[in-house]
Amino acid sequence: MSLHIPFDNTYARLPGAFHAAQAPQPVAAPRLIAFNADLARILGLPEDAGKDPELAEIFAGNRLPEGAQPLAQLYSGHQFGQYNPQLGDGRAVLLGEVVGTDGLRRDIQLKGSGRTPFSRGGDGRAWLGPVLREYVVSEAMAALGIPTTRALAAVETGEPVYRERALPGAVLTRVASSHLRVGTFQVFAARGQTAELKRLTHYAIDRQYPQAEGPMGLLAAVRDAQARLVAQWMAVGFIHGVMNTDNCAISGETIDYGPCAFMDVYHPETVFSSIDRMGRYAYSNQPEIAVWNLAQLATALIQQIEDKQAAVEEATEIVHAMPELMQQHWLRRFRAKIGLTTEEDDDLALISDLLTRMAQNQADFTNTFRALLTGRARDQFTDPAAFDAWEVEWQARLAREPDPREVMAAANPAVIPRNHRIEQMIAAAVEGDHAPFHRLNAVLARPFEDDTEAADLRRPPAPDEVVPATFCGT
């Protein structure tokens, strides 16, 4: 049996300036850890695809499926505010694209599949930990209804990867509506390659936003998608960790799960990334950084427009509208988190007051909002009286709502992929035990269910379980 993937590769048909042909590098002894059958069905893969004995070989890169045109994409980007003129897929290979059963086009990419022309001295590999982290967190985000890349498969390579020490190697198969990034536009703008920039803009519009008109229409569409996305991150306490422009997808999907994390104790200045020493990508800074990234996309897109002055004025208007747009999405989502569907002028103050009290009282972000359903939210506060004082005003506001419990139940997950559980899962997997990985995936696929058998996964970390920093894993 040989897995049939119905490839239709539009990006590979772009000129060579956009990518480099690159086959994945074979590995010694691939072994399948996970295959996402639900996602496979959406992609239009055969129903019995999961039984294919060659899956490990295919998703490790040892065997190319028919129709694949493997390539590494070129892009550049701002990394922590500093422009790097050439990045690109240094450890990823795009196998090709498929149009799924839902009519949507998606990329299928191997991540950790070996060196490419853009590896910049790296080995092009990934070790097991980051592969399993991205698999778990991206699938959890999908279950939460947040736009994201997804995981189709994870494979152990049977080879060590050398970082601080020898670690087991792995390859992730990632699926995205595209891998076009802000940095994809930046590289051609910075090089003055206007023809390529125009070609890329037309391609992006045709593929992602066919309703958009011209470069500024594309800019507005990306703004709208990113504004919705970041508000969704904020509503579940998610911290991306590295919002560089090369990690910012124009599709409005969450991409590149490196040092990402979900907050336990709420504090707006929370940072997990070990390389974010100045807190640039802290939880509360994410909306501001999203605007900054959009401004970099605007700067790149303008380069192809003859009337620069008019283009600058239009782009400025589009970018300047983003903070208010994000605030509207944020407020709608946080209203829902406290049971509100109608709008009143004092709602923002009510929500902000709760968040301030949570920060002052070391309240767990996820569990506090979920506990609003049970009447036990005060237990999350070091000083329960701080919640009691807020609750009086909240209950008065709820009296004017039709069905607040149903609204809160749909807006507040019971379980998230907590850092300490992910680290425990990775530690077990390194020792050959994948049961915690599979259990996490199963529970996180139903994030709004109060599963009594998963109570341990809802519990915040004990003091000796706290994970203070996360790492890129490159």
Secondary structure, DSSP 4 states (H G I P E B T S, - for coil): ------B--SGGGS-GGGEEE-PPPP-SS-EEEEE-HHHHHHHT--TTGGG-TTHHHHHHTSSPPTT---EEE---EEETTEEES----SSEEEEEEEE-TTS-EEEEEEESB---TT-TT---BEEHHHHHHHHHHHHHHHHTT--B-EEEEEEEEEEEEESSSEEEEEEEEEEES---BHHHHHHHHHTT-HHHHHHHHHHHHHHH-TT--HHHHHHHHHHHHHHHHHHHHHHHTEE-S---GGG-BTTS-B---SS-EE-SB--TT---BTT-TT-TT-GGGHHHHHHHHHHHHHHHHHTT-S-HHHHHHHHHHHHHTHHHHHHHHHHHHHHHHTT--S--TTHHHHHHHHHHHHHHTT-BHHHHHHHTTTT-GGGGSSSHHHHHHHHHHHHHHHTT-S-HHHHHHHHS-S----HHHHHHHHHHHHTT--HHHHHHHHHHTSTTS--GGGHHHHSPPPGGG----B----
